[in-house]
Amino acid sequence: MADKNGSRNLRFLANSLLRGSRPILILLCLLSAWEAMVRFHWDDGRLFPAPSSILPAILDMAEMGILWSDVTASVLRVTVGFLSASTVAILLAAVFSRWEMLATLCTPIIEVIRPVSVIAWIPISVLWFGLGNRAAWFIIFIGAFFPIFTNAFVGFKSVDPSHVQAAQCLGAGRVLFVKEVLWPSALPHILTGMRIGMGTGWTAVIAAELIAGQSGLGYMIQMARMMLETEKVIGGMIMIGVIGYGMNFVVMQLEKHLVPWREDANRPTRVGDR
């Protein structure tokens, strides 16, 4: 019996390792194929450099200090724009959810502006604010505002009527109602909107820096393109993806901390738990 359990545990461990390492193996195969294409001159290394030349380019920019200064500039811009958009979007969503007349008047305006691409706002942001941080903050604000507002508004409107009636019957005041009923019900939707808004804001700041920036990762990529330093262009793209992944991970951890009941609801129930 012990041998059977031991072999079963070994098979389970082997299968788990195989499933966990599968994405890494696929990535290694793709990188090897990419390297081979350049090495055997199946592709122009100047336009599509080999992976072995990209890492040294990233390390070179890091040693020179260029990479960290541009990363810091982009992250700070996203932080300011994203926090501003989150604050305004959540407050407006809460107000609109409680005053239907105001929502009826303002929602059509928001729905007309919402489909306008963030890139389309860049020229007018430069005209209004010039080159620099204020224009980037505005672009990030526009990109992050709408997904946060939309999800927060849905969250505030989806409060269970029975919870509202129970709070009213128990004599809960406005502050207590918001704290104990409205906010916990809307928080999962708000955090979902913030995850989407963070990604949109990060994309928006790179687009703004590419077109009208004087610093940041987007500006760094544009300068590398003009100098035909393709390995630095791809290195900058990799850094954008890594930082974006990190930002999404932070928001996910925040969601697990603030909304633990959502994770518990999605976790499958085992027979032994009953």
Secondary structure, 3 states (H helix, E strand, C coil): CHHHHHHHHHHHHHHHHHHHHHHHHHHHHHHHHHHHHHHCCCCCCCCCCCHHHHHHHHHHHHHHCHHHHHHHHHHHHHHHHHHHHHHHHHHHHHHHHHCHHHHHHHHHHHHHHCCCCHHHHHHHHHHHHCCCHHHHHHHHHHHHHHHHHHHHHHHHHCCCHHHHHHHHHCCCCHHHHHHHHHHHHHHHHHHHHHHHHHHHHHHHHHHHHHHHCCCCHHHHHHHHHHCCCHHHHHHHHHHHHHHHHHHHHHHHHHHHHHCHHHHHHHCCCCHHHC
